[in-house]
Amino acid sequence: MIIREKAVGFRDRRLERIAGKLAAGGRLDRKDGLALFETGDLLGLGKLADEANLRKNGGRVFYINNLHVNYTNICVNKCRFCAYRRSEDERGAFFLSAEQVVAKARELWHAKACEFHIVGGCHPSARLDYYREMLTRLRREFPQVHLQAFTAVEIENIAQVENLPVPEVLASLAECGLGSLPGGGGEIFAEKIRSKICPEKISGARYLEVMRQAHQLGLPSNVTMLFGHIESAADRVDHLLEIRALQDETGGFNAFIPLLFHPWNTKLEKLRKAGAVDVLKTIAVSRLLLDNFKHIKSFWIMLGLPLTQISLFFGSDDVNGTVLEEHITHEAGADTPQYMPEEKLVSLIRQAGRIPVERDTLYNPICGEV
Ligand code: SF4
């Protein structure tokens, strides 16, 4: 009903139709998604997405005190958008032992940190025991910290190195303390694009299958989409609809994270970074199509702080976290800092008139104004 009243005055008739559909409790389809990307009524689109978000999250905006640890940049894949990976014998290549990962975690550690976010390249020969040892040592030293580690792509790689089925690898890691999977590696599912930007990487279907298997074992995850390179709006819509279908089936995704492509230092550096309008549209369309997601995350490292703040009016309810040492996007030219003090995140949310809520990995509030 609220939406019907606010629908009056959309500059694009298609938005009025979509607003009516939403007000009637309908689910948006591919045609709607395309219309939302095509619209010139950015503020109208933002209003629809904002309403959808407020209905789910009531003005609360989440953040987390987390720490990022990258254990290796050696990777068997050669994704063209990646400025981070190295070959084993290349200058700058590194591979931390399990003990060194713990030492790194110790160095970054502070009392409020409640999550280690651990990702790396797809190492050609690291064995399952290495990952198990890493988690076991971290669990022993930081029993209160949630271990969110290894993307679906890394999990598949470990399974291939070990010649084991993915569920066995996941169960083995969960036994050592793995709490959830980060969402990296989704890129864009459309095969014609994926084969150009990351030809060696597992397919979109395989990525979703690993996620399905994780969810079936009780391991939740996030899920991502890399946008702003050579994909079309239709590719983005299809990507979102595939994610929505899996969420219908498992309910295992905590948050969707649209990742803005940064071209510098990559094989795609001739491309221009997507502009603010495109970013805001993508966040808003994600919120509207992903009606079975509670959380849409704006990753400040990729968006920068001003756009992250504005995105809170376009359907986003999460600004990620304090991070402390991000390398992957910075190697691709991100000019944001590597660490964001909690006070800054809180103030960014408050200045937007929203309610900051500190959360844990699974979105349980730790403290906040509600
Ligand atoms: Fe490897 Fe990940 Fe970089 Fe692809 S994006 S090359 S899988 S580190």
Residues whose N, C-alpha, C, O or C-beta is under 5 A from the ligand:
A	BS01	SF4	C75 N77 K78 C79 C82 R85 G120 G121 C122
